[in-house]
Amino acid sequence: MAPRSRTGVLTAGLILIAIGLIFMLNNFYGMSAWRVIARYWPVILIIVGVKKLYGYFTWQEIPPVPGPSVKE
């Protein structure tokens, strides 16, 4: 089984925190949360793309673990 990358979990967490902050600002300062999201939604795509590129260029191939040899 191949090891899984944790960058997707990190990206999802950061996106949820950012959305939560936007809605919290809406509650405290009367900002329109939907206006902010509608204006800056491409930033989410840029962040995800940068994370994917970073993961691609920093990926280290893990050699397979040799198992017991089967002799017939």
C-alpha positions as a Markdown table, in Angstrom:
| # | Residue | x | y | z |
|---|---|---|---|---|
| 1 | Met | 0.0 | 0.0 | 0.0 |
| 2 | Ala | 1.4 | 3.4 | -1.0 |
| 3 | Pro | 1.8 | 6.2 | 1.6 |
| 4 | Arg | -0.8 | 8.9 | 1.3 |
| 5 | Ser | 0.0 | 12.6 | 1.1 |
| 6 | Arg | -1.4 | 14.9 | 3.9 |
| 7 | Thr | -1.4 | 18.1 | 1.8 |
| 8 | Gly | -5.1 | 17.6 | 0.9 |
| 9 | Val | -6.0 | 17.6 | 4.5 |
| 10 | Leu | -3.9 | 20.7 | 5.2 |
| 11 | Thr | -5.5 | 22.6 | 2.2 |
| 12 | Ala | -9.0 | 21.7 | 3.3 |
| 13 | Gly | -8.3 | 22.8 | 6.8 |
| 14 | Leu | -6.9 | 26.2 | 5.7 |
| 15 | Ile | -9.9 | 26.7 | 3.4 |
| 16 | Leu | -12.4 | 26.0 | 6.2 |
| 17 | Ile | -10.5 | 28.4 | 8.6 |
| 18 | Ala | -10.5 | 31.1 | 5.9 |
| 19 | Ile | -14.3 | 30.7 | 5.3 |
| 20 | Gly | -14.9 | 30.7 | 9.1 |
| 21 | Leu | -12.9 | 34.0 | 9.4 |
| 22 | Ile | -14.9 | 35.6 | 6.6 |
| 23 | Phe | -18.2 | 34.7 | 8.3 |
| 24 | Met | -16.9 | 35.8 | 11.7 |
| 25 | Leu | -15.9 | 39.2 | 10.2 |
| 26 | Asn | -19.4 | 39.4 | 8.8 |
| 27 | Asn | -20.9 | 39.0 | 12.3 |
| 28 | Phe | -18.6 | 41.4 | 14.1 |
| 29 | Tyr | -18.0 | 44.2 | 11.5 |
| 30 | Gly | -21.0 | 44.0 | 9.2 |
| 31 | Met | -19.0 | 43.0 | 6.2 |
| 32 | Ser | -20.9 | 41.1 | 3.5 |
| 33 | Ala | -19.4 | 37.6 | 3.6 |
| 34 | Trp | -20.9 | 36.7 | 0.2 |
| 35 | Arg | -19.4 | 39.8 | -1.4 |
| 36 | Val | -15.9 | 38.9 | -0.1 |
| 37 | Ile | -16.3 | 35.2 | -1.2 |
| 38 | Ala | -17.6 | 36.2 | -4.6 |
| 39 | Arg | -14.7 | 38.6 | -5.1 |
| 40 | Tyr | -11.8 | 36.4 | -3.9 |
| 41 | Trp | -12.8 | 32.9 | -4.7 |
| 42 | Pro | -10.0 | 32.5 | -7.3 |
| 43 | Val | -7.5 | 32.7 | -4.5 |
| 44 | Ile | -8.7 | 29.3 | -3.3 |
| 45 | Leu | -7.8 | 27.9 | -6.8 |
| 46 | Ile | -4.4 | 29.5 | -6.7 |
| 47 | Ile | -3.6 | 28.2 | -3.2 |
| 48 | Val | -4.7 | 24.6 | -4.2 |
| 49 | Gly | -2.6 | 24.8 | -7.4 |
| 50 | Val | 0.5 | 26.1 | -5.5 |
| 51 | Lys | 0.1 | 23.3 | -2.9 |
| 52 | Lys | -0.1 | 20.7 | -5.7 |
| 53 | Leu | 3.0 | 22.0 | -7.5 |
| 54 | Tyr | 4.9 | 22.1 | -4.2 |
| 55 | Gly | 3.9 | 18.5 | -3.5 |
| 56 | Tyr | 5.0 | 17.5 | -7.0 |
| 57 | Phe | 8.4 | 19.0 | -6.7 |
| 58 | Thr | 9.1 | 17.9 | -3.2 |
| 59 | Trp | 7.8 | 14.3 | -3.6 |
| 60 | Gln | 10.4 | 11.7 | -2.5 |
| 61 | Glu | 10.0 | 8.2 | -4.0 |
| 62 | Ile | 9.9 | 5.6 | -1.2 |
| 63 | Pro | 11.4 | 2.3 | -2.4 |
| 64 | Pro | 9.2 | -0.7 | -1.9 |
| 65 | Val | 9.9 | -2.8 | 1.2 |
| 66 | Pro | 11.3 | -6.2 | 0.1 |
| 67 | Gly | 9.0 | -8.9 | 1.3 |
| 68 | Pro | 9.8 | -12.6 | 1.8 |
| 69 | Ser | 10.8 | -14.3 | -1.4 |
| 70 | Val | 8.5 | -17.1 | -2.5 |
| 71 | Lys | 10.5 | -20.2 | -3.7 |
| 72 | Glu | 8.7 | -22.9 | -5.6 |
